[in-house]
Amino acid sequence: MKLPGQEDFGHSSAHENVLAEEVDSGLGPGPGPGDPSDTDNGESGISQDPLLFIQLNELLGWPHALEWRETGRWVLFEEKLEVGAGRWSAPHVPTLALPSLQKLRSLLAEGIVLLDCQAQNLLELVEQVISGESLSPELRGQLQALLLQRPQHHIQTPGIRPCRGSSAFRNASHDEDSPLKHQNPLRQKLPPGAEAAAVLAGELGFLAQPLGVFVRLRTPVVLEPLTEVILPSRFFCLLLGPPTLEGSYREMGRAAAVLLSDPQFQWSVRRASDLHDLLAALDAFLQELTTLPPGRWDRTARIPPPKCLPSQHKRLHSELQEVTGLSGRSASQAEDWHHHGQHTPSPELQRTGRLFGGLVQDVRRKACWYPSDFLDALHPQCFSAVLYIYLATVTNAITFGGLLGDATEGAQGVLESFLGTAVAGAAFCLMAGQPLTILSSTGPVLVFERLLFSFSRDHSLDYLPFRLWVGIWVATFCLVLVATEASLLVRYFTRFTEEGFCALISLIFIYDAVGKMLNLIRAYPIQRPGSPAYGCFCHYPGPGGNASEWTSTKHKDTDVLSVHLGLVNASLLSPPECTRQGGYPRGPSCYTVPDVAFFSLLLFFTSFLCAVALKHVKNSRLFPSVVRKVLSDFSSVLAILLGCGLDAFLGLATPKLLVPTEFKPTLPGRGWLVSPFGANPWWLSVAAALPALLLSILIFMDQQITAVILNRAEYRLQKGAGFHLDLFCVAALLLLTSALGLPWYVSATVISLAHMDSLRRESKACVPGEAPHFLGIREQRLTGLVVFILTGVSIFLAPVLKFIPMPVLYGIFLYMGVAALSSIQFMKRVQLLLMPTKHQPDTLLLRHVPLSRVHLFTAIQLACLGLLWIIKSTPAAIIFPLMLLGLVGVRKALEWVFSPQELLWLDELMPEEEKNIPENGLEPEHLFSRNDSEDSELMYQPKAPEINISVN
């Protein structure tokens, strides 16, 4: 048994002339089989040639009534017709017997090969095919009539499952007369420009010798009766011969279809000029086969399609090196050039050498995209993103507003948080270079605000004026960083730094969500039976009775507690029922609801688990794909609605969302503009530069690390980044918020990632066996702008927002933190620390890096994360910005501990290492094992998104 492999393309001359001309002309190899496709057909990793639909029609019924019947089809994988069940099989990787391929090669070598045939219809094609056969006129006429006979297709429409023998099964072939022609679900999944290939195979008794024909049409034409999908046909293959005991012609037909479905073979055959090129391409395919021992393999088993299609880049690279005769270094450089320069820095990170040169370039680069930033938002997915991020932003504003009010003892509060979020966020979305970023208060900045207020209180300083001068100095320092193009330093923020920062922010989200729930439980204590505070009774004071003197005893026959102390009666009724019957509730537990804490926990975990489940329903097999996509896109919104509905149904007094109802500063007696000095001495405006320097480092690191994460290449952003422009906008907004006494804002990592995740674009129509593939992010400014406008309007939406339970929003907070934390590679390596060796996954990382080195790298990251958390939570938090900057230094020091090859797998190479690699002879192809061909192809594959909200 043989499987088509994915190893080096063998020595082939199938298109030497084409490749040589392309390389000699300086244009590179041109569209190759490994080039990424710009279409949405999901055909990742294959050529830009049209997608090919292949159909196998088998000749059945000899020696009685002969008929052509469709028995198999291929796009990327094989589907077999299960005649008994009346349906197509699940797509699977095809398996072939080696003799079928060898017989096919022999038959084509002795048969008819027509390249660039100019036939305009099926009749002309058949006449050209049989004209070269030495048959009598009678047999030639029979063969022509047989080839022109309409085959029976199996077209399965939604809701219809035709069975063998049914009229739908028999008549489905009449595509011209049947409405099924326009209802074929497969046609709807094929991209525009797709072409067809027909393979006809079978046994024919009146043939004395085998007949093999391979035709490539110069211009694809519709050979309508041959294929179930009405597409222009590019290839035609005919394999007929006298009857045999083993039925080898059917297997040869499958072999021909599998060959045409192979990207490299198809690319070669499209450019072949003669029979020699065709056979060379087939020989190259044979050299890549993987053999499965017959005694260790069940031939009836079907291999499911892989989650990701293997890359074809290395096969093209090997062919380039062999055909052009380039040296290893030259071929590698040509390949790197062809694939967009793997180590070339992006235009946003190239130094101009002029003051504010990077800022000017960012403005010019983003100006041309500005109209489309609004037009691209006209999509239903953006509505879901607005609802999701709006609720997350409002919750974040309330949470951090409350924490800020506690930290500043009322100098700032929830209203300032709402107003600052709305003003700063909307302005940033309008002006920034990366409008997908969500500005918000963050944990590190809140820590600095608390330290600054404590310093002001301890030294009897007026806090808001002192904070104003700190903000002025921070804005000044940030403008200096923009002018000197300091944002270019983000090239040194490798995955080591990004993962440490992202893990810290994710843990802050998780810690805050769980901490808020624990505070809620303390605010609504659980009352247990038998405790002194347990009990609530309804009292009916009679005439002259004293309601303050009572005791209770259990009656024999009823559940009523009757007490006779004078004229006082008591019974076990709920407080509302007691009041309706004219009684008075008495007892320590009459005004507490013991179920609030439990029900709040129920809402908390319900919203969290519901959001997780609905987000992953897109990958399940339940419901149609449209329903799954809607449920996934609106997962967080549906989770919040479910929690609100459950809370409203039971009617318990759970804590609800509190929104300010009056538009005035939290601190009584102050206006919206902060006085420059207040009661502070004048020299304090100069001394504020010292804490401002530390805050500038924190703002720069917080802003730019998030920007690097959001602008990684694997997110396929088309409109580019704007590191200098973003930092300039943050500096300007820092000046504005300081003057108004509003909180300081920078990019919020977790919410920004959630924003991007809610705007993921995926392929709509997927060919059988292929999962929807990631196309990029819907880049626009409108969703963020609407979110922040709604946040500002929320002050006037208190009557509506007051019905949202806070435990539900805390559950969404937990979901965002857990999703961001669990998706980074760092957490996967932490799991390896606790996993026995025999249960560890077979990952490429563990194939190339010793396990002990992986654990050492993970332990260093854990130590850095623990140190950051400790410093953040102690009075030493004043040096927290320096510790963030220290992550880059730690990563630089790791070059003395780990080799470049280990760092290439565990992290990323820094700019100096990338420059030194060619000088030291360590090109990317040499950093990988040349004996492990299935892994070495990854050197041409971009790394998968490591930091996002949902890995699907």
Buried (B, 14 or more C-beta within 10 A) or exposed (E): BBBBBBBBBBEBBBBBEBBEEBBEEEEBBBEBBBBBBEBBBBBBBBBBBBBBBBBBBBBBEBEEEBBBBBBBBBBBBBBBBEBEEBBBBBBBBBBBBEBBBEBBBEBBBEBBBBBEBEBEEBEEBBEBBBEEBEBEEEBBEBBBEBBEBBBBBBBBBEEEEBEEEEEBBEBBBBBEEBEBBEBBEBBEBBBEEBBBBBBBBBBBEBBEEBBBBBBBBEEBBBBBBBBBBBBBBBBBBBBBBBEEEEEBBBBBBBBBBBBBBBBBBBBBBBBBBEBEBBBBBBBBBBBBBEEBEEEEEEEEEBEEBEEEBBBBBBBBBBBBBBBBEBEEEBBBBBBBEBBEEBEEEEEBBEEBEEEBBBBBBBBEBBEEBEEBBEEBBEBEBBBBBBBBBBBBBBBBBBBBBBBBBEBBEEBBBBBBBBBBBBBBBBBBBBBBBBBBBBBBBBBBBBBBBBBBBBBBEEEEBBBBBBBBBBBBBBBBBBBEBBBBBBBBBBBBBBBBBBBBBBBBBBBBBBBBBBEBBEEBBEEBEEBEEEEEEBBBBBBBBEEEBEBEEBEBEEEEEEEBBEBEEEEBBBBBBEBEEBEEEEBBBBBEBBEBEBBBBEBBBBBBBBBBBBBBEBBBBBEEEEEEEEEBBBBBBBBBBBBBBBBBEBBEEEEBEBBBBEBBEEEEBBBEEBEEEBEEBBEBEEEBBEBBBEBBBBBBBBBBBBBBBBBBBBBBEBBBBEBBBBBBBBBBBBBBBBBBBBBBBBBBBBBBBBBBBBBBBBBBBBBBBBBBBBBBBBBBBBBBBBBBBBBBBBBBEBBEEEEEBEEBBBBBBBBBBBBBBBBBBBBBBBBBBBEBEEEEEEEEEEBEBBEBBEEEBBBBBBEBBBEBBEBBBEBBEEEEBBEBBBBBBBBBEBBBEBBEEBEBBBBBBBBBBBEEBBEEBBEEEBBBBBBBEEEEBBEBBBBBBBEEBBBBBBEB
